[in-house]
Amino acid sequence: MIKTAQSQIPALKAQLNGENNTFKDIAIDEGEDSTVIYTYTFAQPQDIDLDNEALKQVLIPEVEPLVNEAKAIAPDVKVLVKYDNPDGSNLATISITQADIEAAKAATQE
């Protein structure tokens, strides 16, 4: 599962960076307890406050296909998305679980 996701990194970099080269690096790694970790490292230092909850709501539809596919291998799969500065300092870390995805679906159906 991780190797398949990692094979998509060049396309992901091209899609997200465009001409701006926003991200110096994008990594996809395996974490503990069936966690897929996406780490986006900005090319230039960012002095911003990211709203983790708002960002989570944007990310849920993006990671939902991965979570649904991975459930066949690991029913409790989680996705951790990290945004880091070039020096390694963390700007935001967002955890997305199956429960988060289901809650977001329920909220949109109300």
N, C-alpha and C positions, 0 to 999 in steps of 0.2 A: 504494500500500500504506500509506504513512504517512498520507495524507489519510483513508483509511478508518479507520485506528486512531484518528486524532485526532477523528473524528466520534463516537467512543464515549466520549470524555472526560467529558461530563456524566453519563452513566449510570455510569461508573466512579467518579466522585466521589460520586455518590449512594449507590452500593453500599458503598464503603469508608468514607465519612465517617459515614453514619447521622446520628444526632443529636449526635455528639461533635465534628464538624468536626476530625478528626484531621489532615487534610492541607489546607494553605493552597492548594497548587497541585499539579496533576498535568500533566505535559507529555510529549508523545511527539514525538520528533524523529528526523531521519535523520542517522546518523553516517557515518563513513568505512567503506569496505569492506563494504557491505551490512549495516550495523548499525542496528538500531532501538533508540533510547534512550528508556527510560521514566524520568522523573525525578519522584519523589514528594517534595514539600517539606512538612515538618511545619508545622502552624500554630503550635505552641509549641516552644521549644527542648527537645531531648531529651538527657539525660545518660545514655545507655545504650551498652553494648557489644553490637553485633549480631554474631551468629555467622554469618559469610558462607556457610560451607559448609552449615550447617543451613538457612539461608534459601534457598540455591540449590536444595536438594532440595524445598522447599515450592513454589518458583517454577516449577520445570521443568514440572510438569503444567499449570500455568496458561498458560505461553507456548508449549507444544508445538503447539496448533492454529495459532497465528500463524506459527510457524516452518514447519510443514508446508505451509501455504497459500503462504507466501512463497517456498518452494523452487522453485516454478514460474517465478518471476521471477529470483530470485537463489539458486542452489543452495548458496551458502556463507553464507546469512543468519545473523546473530548477534543476540542480544538483550542489551542492557546495561541493568540496572536499578539506579538510583541512589536512595538515601535521603539527603536533605539536611535540615539545620536551616534555620530561616527566614533566618539570616545567610549562608547559602550553604555553610557548613562541611559536609563530607561525613561521613556516619555509616557508609555501606556502599555498595560498588559490586560488583555481581554480574554476571559475564559468563556467558551461556548459549549454547552452540553446539549444532549438530546432534549432534556427538560426545557431548556431555554428556547429551542426551536419550536417545540410543541406549544409553549406559552405564547410565543410570538404569533403562531398560527391562530390560536384561540382568540387572541386580542384583535386580530384583523377580521375575524368572523363575527365579532360582536357588533 
